[in-house]
Amino acid sequence: MERPAVPLNEQARLEELHSLDVLDSQSDPAFDRITRLAQQFFSVPICVISLIDEHRQWFKSCVGLDVTETARDISFCAHAILYKDPLVVENALNDKRFADNPLVMGDPNIRFYAGCPITLKSGNRIGTLCLIDHQPRSFNNKDTKVLKDFAAIVEREFAVMQLATTDELTLLPNRRGFISTAEHYLDLCIRQHLKAKLVFIDLDNFKAINDQFGHAAGDRLLKDFARLLESCCRKADLYARLSGDEFVILFTDLNTSDCEAIMQRLFLSFNHLPNSFNNQVELGFSYGIADFSDQQPCSLTKLLAVADARMYADKAQKKAR
């Protein structure tokens, strides 16, 4: 049996999957309709919308199976997300990757498999829409095109869902998206004995910018700041716009000096943005840092509250000066 490789963009892929807050969720009529229709159209006993998590594949919708998940390392779908086009296995017993796979040798006795990757707008492939049969069967180009059409419907459903976790202005995760993903990050820190730092950021003088130069100017500034977060933070860092002019960053496995270095780089970059406010408003931000320890873990809500309080203390000190 050949174990599936890990995609090169695995970290970003998992972050986006977790931000959807869909794993272990209740059944959804929209997705269930798609699997039923695909099962009927192709006359297969099993049709699944499978999402590939860190160590498992979890079924968002499933027709023909009683289980809700299997291990990732024996998953056909974990192979399928490595490819842009559908993965078709007409007879698993004749494919060295799968011939001795437990899902072939035992229940559900897979012989035929066709899985089309579910690809989000970012390009991240989070899972598949797959067809399974207990008997070998052929699958022609017309069949492949129809399977792609069904997968495109699944992708549109996820796109609608993603709107609920993404800030439309900056395209960063919103509060809901951040909280969902951050909780997974903190769980990982506990399991892997890592420390984390949460930074709560509030832009200074933002109301003055809106009042003097209009909300369009304020929106441009928010988008500029979001791009600076992307350029100054590490690829594995999680950052989001919580609301208004409030942003947050979750750093994992980062010491205090490196954290402060990133924040200083962010501050200097923000200060040197092209000033379209005729030097009437000074750009800057206040921030507070809260530490997360795997030895004495606290809730994300508590972590946000501590960082928020320290941010306000920083802002008060600036005003006093």
Buried (B, 14 or more C-beta within 10 A) or exposed (E): BEEBEEBEBEEBBBBBBBBBBBBEEEEBEEBBEBBEBBBEBBEBBBBBBBBBBEEBBBBBBBBBBEEEBBEBEBBBBBBBBBEEEBBBBBBBEEBEBBBEBEBBBEEBEBBBBBBBBBBBEBEBBBBBBBBBBBEEBEBEEEBBEBBBEBBEBBBEBBEEBBEEBBBEBBBBBBBBBBBBBBBBBBEBBBEEEBBBBBBBBBBBBBEBBBEBBEEEBBEBBBBBBBBBBEEBBEEBBBBBBBEEBBBBBBBBBBEEEEBEEBBEBBBEBBEEBEEEBEEEBEBEBBBBBBBBEBEEBBEBEEBBBBBBEBBEEBBEEEEEE
